[in-house]
């Protein structure tokens, strides 16, 4: 049991949120995250490209970043893994130059801190429901800020993008919002551009029943969505304490059917567990793009 958990047992429940905030603030102190970055660089487990990007990337992590749990090595590796997925997908699509990028949802810049160095000449838009996170990405990494909306069907970012990156949002939405999200990306995809998004697929569906991870779901929820996924190729459940936001399981067949339904898209990339050896990744270009594909 951690010190914080022990403390929570003896202090009033009303104080618990303040304990959590203090813990998050302490573990994200800049000297601490800088040491974590340095240890990762000195560990010898990174390739030359990743080492170069990490050397240049900011080590500061916002204390409100929910993706940072105190493990800087994992946090930075996940960001680097996203760039590897993008490089691989861009290669499959035959795209050499990227001038405009959309990071949606940007969070507090877990991926964006690397994008600004991987694509130094590109204009990057940071989009997210959390306005504080968008503001952090704009102020810290120089991204153009755009505040998102839950109404994806009417959201208009005012421009199109050569590269759209969507890491771990489809993984939290039900079928209707996923379809609206992909329509949003199609509307904002520049001619010859590439949209990439990640999902929970077979790997997660296989591992959920054994509780290798449970995402905070109840046993009944896990049993229901894994059975539904096996039958239908798609399943979704809300988090126990949230509404309209939870965990989805999404098969390649289901994704491809949504792409056909939306129209005007051609798949050029798919790899199981491409992102952080956990989430599947897909890449689509406009149907009339003259780029090579790898439709499996």
Secondary structure, DSSP 8 states (H G I E B T S, - for coil): --HHHHHHHHS-GGGHHHHHHHHHHHHT-HHHHHHHHHHHHHTS-S-HHHHHHHHHS-----TT-TT-SS-HHHHHHHHHHHHHHHHHHHHHHT-----EEEEES-TTSTTHHHHHHHTTTSEEEEEES-HHHHHHHHHHH--EEEE--S-TTT---SS-EEEEEE-SSGGG--HHHHHHHHHHHHHTEEEEEEEEEEE--HHHHHHHTTTS--TT--HHHHHHHHHHHHHHSEEEEE-TT-SS-EEEEE-HHHHHHHHHHH-SEEEEEEEEEEETTTEEEEEEEETT--------
